Amino acid sequence: MRRRSLLALGGVAVPAAAAALPGRPSSRTAWIHTWTAMPQLTEPHNLPPAPFANLADTTLRQTVHVTAGGQRLRVRFSNAFGAGDLTIGSASVGLPLGGRAGVPALEPGSARPLTFGGRPSVTVPVGAQIVSDPVALPVAVSANLTVTAYVPTGLTGDAVTGHPGSRTTSYLLKGDHNADPDLPGATSTDHWYLISAVEVPAAVPALAVVGDSLTDGRGSTTNGNDRWPDQLFARGVRIAVLNQAAGGNRVLRDGLGPNVLARLDRDVLAVGGVDRMLLFEGVNDIGTAEATEQAQKQIVDDLLVAFEQIVLRAHAAGLTAYGATLTPFGGNTGYDDPAGLRRRSRRAVNEGLRRLFDGVADFDAAVRDPAAPEQLLPAYDTGDHLHLNPAGYGAIAAAVPRRWLQP
């Protein structure tokens, strides 16, 4: 059998023949996603601050936290929810100063221009995404990466595709400052806009995590990269970990972003390198359904059917489908009800999902209060009795079986 030479790229291995062509893709190159943000329509209160609301004549500099590393990379921009074409006048990638998240300055000499089919600018049609050409920029495992883009003409009707729950600071400045090493005087905002993925050539698979605000990281540290998928990857796993969650997301109905049944193809099945998924979602479906016997029985039945459908579709695409039990929300003003009907629904869903998935991580057991099992352990509670602090997210990350994280 002919031997294939391998070259280590930031902690992963790719065929040497692929790595030897830093400016061109190769038939031997397997591109995987190393970072993702679930695209959604940005709500009015999360739009870029004035005078940047539609991003016209605006430079946007953003930091992302990759998982797998590599010597080359590609960046995806999304216009999934635009009302008109998105024109990117120029774009680049670089390394943030000091390797830190949420800073506007770049490491000297690290900036690399992005091109699209060899051109420095591109127009992305409504509902579409665009993938940049490969660019030679070594990025280490678990490193921060800066993406800069200049939008010359703005977006139609303030319909901005983004990801409000970035937990990371971005910067906006009028004019084309794409090539500037720093952005003095820029306006900061803790949201992502337009960017949806970073890819690297790698010989490892990826895990797509599908969830809501508990996975998106509400309660985590801004610029701290301590959501539970971040802490999961920090356990030293040798696969890419992709966070495909959004605050307020639901399995059955649209909320903040499309429902899971609608977005499964886009956010999991069509994502490069994904051979397994982990679903941790359903609490918003239970919490927004009426607190009546009939409504709660219906939502439990519908969720279990939806979970079965998700597993079937994952299996049809060759993926392993993992699930996670829903965590307690006892005492939460919005979701808990005096009769405890929603708490009962959560228990029923947790019991039912165990027979549907290829494996189940018991997040419930990891963070509940042993003295009051319908409530979060106080040490993990942000105070709203629903969301977790970084210590709580660490407990969730530790509850994922290590055997699920092997290449």
N, C-alpha and C positions, 0 to 999 in steps of 0.2 A: 504494500500500500504506500502511495506517495505521501511523504511527510509534509505537513503544512507548518511553515514557520509562523510563530506568534510573537507579537510585540505588545508589551504592557503599556496601556494607555490610562494613566490616572487610576490605577488600581483594577482595571479590567483588561481583557485581552482581545485584540482584534487581529485578523490576518495581516501579516506584514505587507503583503501586496497591496492591501487597501490603505494602510498607513503611509505607504511610500508615495501616495498621490494626494498631497494635502489640499490641492485646489480642485480636484475632480472626484466625483463619485465613482465607485467601482462596482462591477457585478458581484464582487466578493464581499462588499461592505454591507453589514447589517446595521441599519440605522434604528436606534431605539430612542424613545422619549426618556429624558432624564429629569425633566421638570414640566409640570403642567399647571394650568389654572383654568377651571371650568368657565367657558365664556357665558355671559348672561347680559341681558339688557340692563344697563346701569340706571337705577332709579333716580328721579330728579334730585333727591337730597344727597346723592352720592356722585353727581356729575362733577367734573373738574371745576374748581372755584373760578369765579369771575376774575379776569376777563377771558378765561380759557374754556368756557362751557362747551363749545363745539370743536375745540382744539385747532381752530383756524390759526395759521401762522405761529404754530407752537412747537417747541422742542420738548420732548417728553423723555426723561431719564428715569429708569426703573431698575431695581435690583431683584434678582431671583436667586433661589438657593437650589443648586443642582444636586442630584444624588450620584449616579454613575459619572465618572470622568472620561476624558478623552483628549486627543490632540487636535481634533477638529469639531466643529459644531454647526448646526443650522438653527434658525429661529423661525417660528411660525407667528404670523399676525392674523387676527381674525376680524372679519366684518360680519359675523353671523347675525347680528341684530341691527345692522345699519339700515337706514332708510334711503341711502344713496351710496354711490361709490366712495371708497376710502382710498385716498391718494397718499402714499408715503413718498415724500420728496427725497429723503436720504435716511439712512439708518446705519448703525454700527454696534459692535459689541466690544466690551473691554472688561478689565478687572477693577473692581472698586478699590479706592485707596485704603490700604491697610487690610484689604480683604473683608471689610465690614459691610453689613447690610444697611441700606437706607442712607447712603452718603452720596452727594452729587459729584464728588471728585473721582478721577480715575488714576490708577497706577500709571506713572509716566511710561509712555511707549507701548501701552497695552492695547490701545484702541485699534480695531480692525473694521474697515468699511464693509457693509453688507451689500450684496448685489442680488438681483433677481433675474435669472436668465442672462446674466452678464451685464445687466443694466443697473444703474444706481438708484433708480426710482421705479415705482410700480403702482398700479391702480388695482385695488381689490374690489370685485363686484359685490353687490348686496348678497348676503348670505354665504359668502365664500371665505376661504382662508388662503394664505400664500405662504410658501416655504422658501426661505432664502437659499442661495447657493451655499455650499460648504465653505467655511472660512477656517484658516489655520490659526487656532488660538488654544494652546494647552489649558485645560481647566481640570482642576483636581477633584477627586471624590469629595462630595459634601462642601464644595466651594460656593462662594457668592459670585454672581456674574452680573454685569451691568449691560442693559440694552437701552440704546438711545435711538429715537426716531423723530424726524421732523415732518409735521403734517402741514402742508402749505395752504390748502383750500378749505379745511374744516369739514365737518360732517353734517349731513342734511338733517334738519329738525332736531338737533341735539340728541340723536339716537346713537349713543356711544356703546359699543361692545366692550365690556370690561369685566373686572372681578373686584367688587368692593371690599371683600374680606381679605385683603392682601397681608394685613398685619406687618406691612413693610412700607417705608416711606419712599414716595416718588417725588420727582421735581419737574416743574413746568416753567418755561421761560419763553417769552415772545421772540420770534425770529429763528433763523436757522443756526443753531449752536451745536449741531450734531457732532462736529469734530473738536469742540472745545474740551480741554482736559478738566475743566471745572465749570460750574454754573453759578457764579456769585450773583446774588439777588434773586435767585429762582424761588418760586412759591412751592411749598411742600404740601403734600396730601398723602394720606395713608390708604391709597387705592392703587390697583393696577388697571391700565387701559390698553386695549388693542392686542397685547401679547397673550399667547395662549400656550406655547410650548417651546422647549429647547430640546434638540436631538443631538446625539453623539453616535459615532460608530462604535459598537461594543458587541462582545460575545456573551452577554448576560441577558437574562429575561427581565421583565418588569412586572410589578404588582400594581394594579390600579385600585385605589381605595375610593369607594363611592360613599358619600355621606352628606351631612348637613352642617350646621354651625359647630357641632361638637368635633367634627373632623376638620372643618375650615379653620378652627382654632380660636373661637371666641373665648376670651379669658386668658389666652396666651400672651406672651410678651411681644410688643411691637419691636420689630427688628431683632428679635431673639431667636427666631426659628425653633420654637419649642412646642409647636403643635404635636399631637401624638404621632402622626406619620413621620415628622422630623425626628422625634425621639426614637421611633421604631428603627429608622435607618441608622441612627447614631449607635445602635446596638452592634454595629459592625457587620450588618448583613451584606451579602455579595450580589444582590440584585438591585435594580432601580425601584424606587418607591414613588408612586405618582399620586398626588392629592387631587382627586376629582370631586371636590365637595363645594357646597355653597350654603351660606347661612339661609335658613328658612326653606331649604329644599325639601320636597316631599316625594314619595314613591309613586303616588297615584294621581296627584293633581299638580298643575303648575303652581309655583309660588314665586320665590326669588330664583328664577331660572326654570328651565323645563323640568318636568317630572322625570324620575329615573327611567320609567318604561320608555319615555320618548327620547331620552338622551343616551341610552345604553350603547347604541351603535356608535355614536360620535365620540363618547367619552371613555369607552372601554374597548369595544370590539374592533374599532378601526385604528386604535392607537398602537404605534410601532413598538414591538418588543413585548407587548403584554401577553402573558400566557396564564395569568391567574388574576382573580379579582377578590376584593373583600368588601362586602356590603355592610354598612353600619348606619342604618336609616330606618325611619318609620315613626319616630317620636313626634314629628310635626304632623303626620297624618292623624295620629291618635289625638294629639292636643288640639287640633283645629276641628275635629269632628264634634258634633253636639254631645253633651254629657247626658245622653239618654240611653236606656237599655238597647233600643233598636239601633240607634246610630252607632253605638260602640260595637255591638255584635257585627254590624255590617262592615265596619272598618277593619275589624280583626279578620273576618272572612276574606275581605278584598285584599288585605295585605298579604295573607298567606298564599293566595292564588297568584298575586304579583310576584312574590318571592319565587314561587315555583316556575313562573314564566321566565324570570331572570336567569335562574339556574339552567333551564332548558336552552335558552338562547346562548348562554355562555358555553355550555357543553357542545352545542352545534358548531360553535366557532373554535372548538378545541381548547377552551379555557377551563381551568379548575375554578370552582365557585365556592368561596368561603363566606361565612356570615358572622355576625357578632350580635350578642344579646343587647337589648336596649337598656340604657342606664336609668336609674330612678329619677323622678321629678317631684316627689312628695314635698309639698310646701311651696311649689312654684305658683305664683299668683295667677298666671295665665292658663296653665295646663292642669293643675291639680283641681279636683272638684270635691265638694263636701261628701258626696256619697261614695267616692273612691272608684267610680266606674272606669275612669281612664287608667288608674293604677291597675285595676283588674285586667284591662285590655293589654297593658304592657306585659303583664305576666303571661297572658294567653299567647301573645305573639312570641314571646321568648320560648315558651314551651313548644309551640308549633314549628318554629323555624329550625329547631334542632334536627328534625327529620328530613329537611329539605336540602340543606347545603352539604357540600363535601366535607366540611369541618366547621365547627363553631367556636369562636373565641368568647369566653364568658366575661365580657366587659362589666356586666351587672355585678357579678361577684367581686370584681377587682376594685370597684369604687363605692359600693353601698356601705352604709353604716350597719355593722352587725347588730347593734342595739335597736336600730330602726330601719329595717331592710327596704322600706319604700322611700328612703331618703339617702342622699349622698353623704359620705363620710365628711364631717365638717372640715377636716384638714384639706379636702379636695374641692370644696365648694367655693365658687366665686362670690356667693351671697345670694344668688337668684334661685338656688336650689335646682338648677338645671344644667348650667355650664360648669366646666372644670377649670381649675387653675393649672399651671405647669406641672405641679406635683401630681395632680389627678390625671393629666394627660400622660405623664410618665408611667403611672400605674396601668393605664390602658395599653400603652405600648408594650409593657412587660408581660401582658396577658396574651399576646399573640404567640402561638407556638413557634419555636425556632425552626422546626422542620418545614414550616410553610415558606421559609425565607431562603431556602437553598436554591442554587442555580438549577 
